[in-house]
Every structure is written in structure tokens, then in C-alpha cells.
Amino acid sequence: MQHRIVVLGAGYTGAITAGRLAKRLRREDVAITLVNAEPDFVERVRMHQLATGQRLRPRPLGEMFAGTGVEVRIAKVTGVDADRRTVSVTGADGDGELAYDTLVYALGSGWNPQGVPGTAEHAYEIAGRPGALRLRERLARLRAGQTVVVVGGGLTGLEAAAEIAEARPDLDVAIAAGDGLGDWLSPKGREHLRKVFARLGVTVHEHVTVASVEADRVVTADGTAIPADVTVWATGFAVHPIAKATTLEVADTGQIVVDGTLRSVSHPDVYAVGDAAMAMGPGNKPLRMSCASGTPSAWQAADAIAARLTGGKLPNVPIRYFNQCVSLGRRDGLIQVVTADDRAVRAALTGRFAAFYKELVCKGAAWGVANPTLGLPARRRPVTHKQAASSAVREPA
């Protein structure tokens, strides 16, 4: 019998995991099913570009995984029964259920309105393609002189504010940050960020807490009203809620608690990767939700699954950070060098070279997903029946 591997979600981490497993394991030994709600792979790191009207290359999942041995199923995941080892889905052919021997949970995250009044009714988000397309349509209807306020001073907020300001210099763009602008960056990084925002005409509101969002403004905790014909909410991400509704052990964030191989600490036949995983990095700090930690977590999980199924050596490659890549429009950028546990150091790249570097990173990530079985490693090992059987048996907690 084939060992059934089901991967939920075909974002960066899910698609990479499925492709890497297809490179590691023999097709006659495993049945790999990749489940995704949309038929295309979405370059999530480019949603700010999509929102400003730029065209992104379509990447149909069916074409990407053709001939790899990975079956793509277009369906929405509606539930996971971690005790019965089944996944409930609904798609064009109706409701269904998938049984698995090994599950890879990669449903990722979405925008986090954080319970702020008016956010759900009036704010726009760019955590996914539907939100980015909705914002694109709204921005296209804005007249010269109208206002856009980006709430959130993290990487997503910085990129969105710069991209909108560059694409639409006729608009009045502002950013509202809860702390100082880029205060986690090195002095060189902060200086460059302020210089770029000044050049783009972005108004900066620092150390503000947005208490409510209205149709034409945001209101801060001290009662200050900031005019906003469009409010873009970019204050962080919230994980998909399905895991929290299961018997899997999850953290307060709703992320699945995993060990160093990205394996669930409560259900050894389940792995979580990317934003869905509560994984510890250097300094015993949780890895942040990002592509920088998501991609290596996908490699780690795929290699661990393959090793357990084939009797190979488990991977022992700690996930760490190297830099933070920030696009500031199409012609400028910031590459902040960081320590293994994500603290900024003095070194930083800025300007056009940084923009070029960031573009290479984005293209490289997309190429890796779009060509799932190319490159190393490509040696497929046989699954041992003993290993396959033991991996599907619940281990005591």
C-alpha cells in the first residue's frame, strides 16, 4: 500500500514541501495530495505590487506539478480530524473527505483586524490575492489629492506605503506606526527608510495606536483623526483558525506546537510548516511569520518526513535568520543584516542594489515553487514498510 501524504495549502511552504517530498520519495511508495482553495500559486510577497495595478505572472498549480507525481486537488479545507486522520474539504465536486497517513498543515495566515472597531467594515488588506485585488480596484477609483493611510509599521506596512506612494504620486499617502518608524532597524537602515519616505512624500505618524476605523478617517487612542479615503490595515497576521478547532496542541496564537523537525508534539503523524507552526528558533524565540522562516521550515519538514519513512538520518539544521529584505517601491530597497535570532546589526544594503537583491530573492522563491522537482536533492529513496507503518501509529505523549 502507498503511504498517503496530504499537504494542506499551496502557498510557498506547502508547495515547497510537496515538491521536495516528490524529489525524495519513490512514486510507487507514496501518494502525495496537495490541497488548495485556489487553482494558482500566489506570490504573497508581491501583494503590494498587485494592489497598485502591476501584473503578476500566472502560475497554475496543475501545470507546476504536472508529471511530478503530486496530485493537486482544488478544494477548500473545512476541517481536520487529527484523531481519525482525515481532512474534510469542499470543492467543485461537492464535499469530501481525505484520509492520510502523514499530514502537512500549511494553511498559513491571513490579515488580523485585531478587533479594532470599523476595521472589518472599512479597511482594506493585502494578506492575500482577494484583498489585494479589492484594494487595487479601490485605488484605481481615487482622484488626485485623496488620502491613503497604511496602518502598521512592520515590513508589510512599509512596503505597501512605499509602493502606493511611488505608483500614485498624486495621492496623499501616510503611514501610522505603533512604534518609531523602523525602530528595529540599524541606524543606517532607519536613516534610509526616512529618506525614502520623505522623497516619496509619505507622511509618517509614529507612536500611535489606531482605536477605530471609519469610512473617511482613522481615529487614534488620543482622539486624533487622520483623514483616510482608503485605510490599508497591515498590523500583522492571524493564523488560519482550523487548527485551533482540532485536538492538536496549539499555542495561544492558534499555531500548531512542533518540535525541531516541525512535527506536532501531540500528533506525530502531523507536521506544520510556515506561519501555521509554533516553532522555536535561535535564542529559544518563536520564529516570526515570514517567508524567511517559512521556506526553511518546509525543507526541514519534508526532509524529516522522508527520513522517517526511508530509515534515513533526521535533519538537524537549525532555522535561523540572515537578513530582512524590504522593497521600497520598484527602484529602492533595504536589506537589513540580522543576527541568527533576527536582531539588526550595523550592516545594511540600500538603494537600487537592495531593490535588485530583493527582486532576486522573490524570483528565486517563485522559481523554486514553480519547478518543484528540479534541482537538488533528486534521489528518490524507497519507503520501508516498517518505517511507514510505525510513522502512522500514534506515539504516546
N, C-alpha and C positions, 0 to 999 in steps of 0.2 A: 504494500500500500504506500502511496505517496504521502509524505509529511505535508500537511496543509498549513501554509503560512499566509495570513491575511494581514495586509497593510492598510490602515485606515488613514486616508489623506494623502494627496499627491502634490503637496507643496514641496519646497526644497528638501525637507528631511524625509518625508515619506517616499518621494520619488527616488531619492538617492539610496535609501535603504533597500527598496525593491530592486533597483538596478544592481546594487552591489551584491545582494543575495543571488541574483541571477548569474553573476560572474563567479561566485564562489561555489555554487552547488549544481549538481547534475540535474538536468531537466526531468530525467526519468525518476528521480528520487523525491522531488518536491513539486508541489503545486502552489505557485505564488499568485495571489489575487490582490490587485491594487484597487481600492475603492475610493472614488472621489465624486463629489457632487457636481463638478463642472467638467466638461469634456476636454478642456485645455489646461495646460500648466500655466500658472500665473506668476510672473516675476514680481513678487510682492515688494521687493526693494525699489521698484520703479513706479509705484502707485502715485507718487507726487508728479511724475512726468505724465502719466496717463491723465491725471486730473487737469493738467494745463493744456491738454489737446494734442500731445505727442502720440504718435502711432507706435505701438509695440508689436513686435513680430509674433504672429500666432504660432502656438506650439501644441498641436493636438496630441493628447496623450496616446491615442490609438496608433498614430504614426511613430511616436517616440519609442514605444515599447513593442512595435511590430517585430516579430522574429526573435524576441529575447526570451520567450517562454513565460513572460509575465502576462497574466490575463487582466485587462483593465475593465472594471465594472463601473459604469456611471450611475451612481445612486447616492442618496443622502443617508448617512448613518443616523438612526433614530434611537439606538440603544445597544448596550453591551452587557451580556450576562457572563461575568467573569467566572462564575462557578460552573455553569453549563458549557462554557467555552463556545458561545455563539454571539453573533452580531446581527442585529435587526437593521434592515435597510429598506428604503423605498425609492423606486425609480420609475422609468417609463413603463416598465412591465409590471408595476404594482409593488406590493410589499413582499419581502422575502427574508430569509434567514441564512446566514453563512456560518458554517461550523469551522473551527480552527484547532490546530494543534499548537501553533505559535501565533500570537497576535502582536503586531507592531502598531502602537497607538500614536498617530502623528496628526491629530486633528488640529493642532496648533491653537491660535488665539485670534481674537477679534478686538474691536475697539472697546474701550472701557469708559462709559459715561460717568462712572463713579457716583451715581445717584444725585448728581447736581441738577437741580430743578431747571427744566426747559431744554436740557441737552438733547434728549431723545427727540423732542419736537422740532427744535430749531437748528441744531448743529449738524455739520457735515463731517464725515470721517473718511480716512484713506487707508484703513487697515486691510481692505480687500478690494477686488475689482468692482463690485456693485456700488460701493460707497464712492470710489474714485470716479466712476462714470457719472454718478449723480452730481458730484461736485463739479465735474467738467461741464456738464450741461448748465449748471447754475452760474459758473464763472463766465461762460460764453455770453450770458444774457446781461452781465453787469456793464453799466455805462462808465465812461471815463470819470474819475473822481470819486467813485463809490468805494466803500471800505471793506476790507477783509481782515479779520483778526484770527490769528492762529493761536490757540490756547495750548501751551505745553512747550517747555524749553529743552526737551530731550532731542535725540537725534532726528526722530520723525518730524517734530515741530520745526527744527532748524532747517531741514531740507525742504519742507513744504513752504515755509515762509520765503526762503530764497528763490525757489523755483517759481512760485506765483509772482513774486516781485520782478523777476527777470523776464518772465513770459508776458506779463501785463504791467509795463511801467506806467501805464495810465491810471492804475488803481492805487489807492492809499492802503498799503499793507502794513500791518502791525503784528507783533508777537507779544504774548503775555506769558511770562515765565514765573514759576513759583519761587525760584531762587535767582541768583545772579546769572546773567546770560553766559552760558558756557562755563560756569564756575568750576566744573570738574576738569576742565582742560588745563594744559600748561599755560604759563603767561604768554608764550608765543601764539598758542592756539587761540586764546581769548582775544588777544590783540587783533589777530587776523579776522576772526569772526566779526568783531565790532567794525572793523574797517570795511568788510564786505557788505554788512547790513547798512552801513552809512552810505556806501556807494549805490546800493540798490534802493535806498530811500525807505528802508523798513524801520518803522517806529518801534522802539523797544520799551516794554513795560516790565520792570523787574520786581521781584519780591511781592507778587500779587497773587491772591487766591480768588479765583472766579467763584462766586457764590450762586450765580444764576445766569442763564442764557435766555435772552428774549429775541424777538424777531429782528430787531434792528440794533441790538447792543448786547454787551456782556456787562454784568454788574459784579464788582469786586466785593470782598468781605467788608471793606470800609465804606461801601456805598457808592464808590466812584463808578460812573457809567462810561464805558468805552464804546463809541459808535461802531457798529458792525453790521453792514448789509449782509455779510456772509461770515459765519463763525465756523472755523475748522477746528475740531476737537482732536488733539493729539497728545493726550496726557498719559499714555501708556496703554497696555494691552491686558485683556482678561482672557483666560483660557476657556476653551470650549467646555460647556457645562456637563457633558455626558459622563465624564469620568467620575465626577462627584456623586452621581446618582447610582454608581455601581458599588460593589463590595471591595473594590481596590482601595488600598491605603493611599489617601491623598493628603496633601498639605492644606493649610488654611487657604491657599491661593487656588485650590482645586487641581493643582498639578499632581501627577502620579509620583509617589516617592519611589526612587530607584536606587540601585547600588552602582558601583563603579562601572559595571558593564551595561548600564541602562535597563536592567531587569527589575521588574516590580519586586519590592521587598515582601509583598503579601501574596502575589500570584506569580510563580516562577515561569509560567508559560506566556507572560505578558511583558513586553518591552515598551518603553515610552521614549520618544525622541523629540528634540526641539523644544518649543515653548510648552509642550504638554508635560515635560518631565521636571520634577524637582530633583535636580542633580547637583552635587556639590563639586565645586572647583577648587583651585588653589586657595590656601588660607581658610579652608572649610567654609567658603562663602558660596551661596547658591548661584549657579550660572544664570546670567540675565537672559531674558527673552531676546534673541538676536540670531541673525544668520551666522555670526562669528562663533557661536557655541552650538547652533543647531546642526550645521554641516558635520563637524567632527563627532557630534553625538550620534548622527546617522551612521557614520563609518564604524564607530565603536560598537553600536548595537548589531549591525549587520555582521561584523567580524565575530562578535561573541556568539550570535545565533549559529553561524556557520561552524565555529569551533566546537560548540556543544553537540551539534548534530553529526559532525565528522570525526569527533575524538581528537581534534587539534588543540593547539595551545591557545588559551584565552588571551585576548589582547590586554595589554597593560600600558596604555598610553594616556596619561592624564590630560584632560581637556584644559587648555589654557588660552589666554588672550595674547595677541601681539600688537594690534592697533585698532583704532576706531576710524572708520572711513566715512567721511561726511561730504556729500555733494552740496555745493552752494551755487546752484544753477548749473548750466551746461559748460561754463568756461572757468569755473573756480571750484576749489575744494579744500578740504582739510584732512590730513592723515595724522591723527594723534597717536604717537607711540605710547604703549602702556605696558605695565608690568604683567606678570602672569595672572595676577588676580584683578586686573583691569583698572589699575591706578595710573594716572597720567605721569609721564616723565617729561623732561625738558624738551626732548626731540619731537619735532613735528614738521611735516611737509605741507606746503601751502601753494595756492595759486593754480596755474594751468597744469603743472606736473601732477599735483594732487588730484585734480579732476580727471586727468588721464589715467592715473593709478586706480582711482575708484571705478572708472569705466571698465578697466581691465578685470577688476575683481568681479563686477556684475556680469560681464560677458563670460568670464571663466566659470562662474557658478551656473549660469544658464546652459553653457555648453555641456558641463558635466551632467546636468539633469537630462538634457535633450539627447545625449548619447550614452544611455545607461550602461551598456556593456562594452564600451570601448575603453582602452587604456588598461592600466594595471590596477588590481590583480585580475587575471583572467583564467586562472587554473581552477577548473571545477573538480571538486572532490566528492567521492561517494558518501552518501549518508549511511551510517552504520545502523542497523535495525535496533541494536541495543541502545545506542545514544538517542535515536528518535523516540523510542518507547519511553525511556527514562525521562526525557525532557517534557513529555506530555503528562507525567504523573505529578500531582500536587505534592510539593515538599512541605514538611511540617514547618510552621512558623517558628 
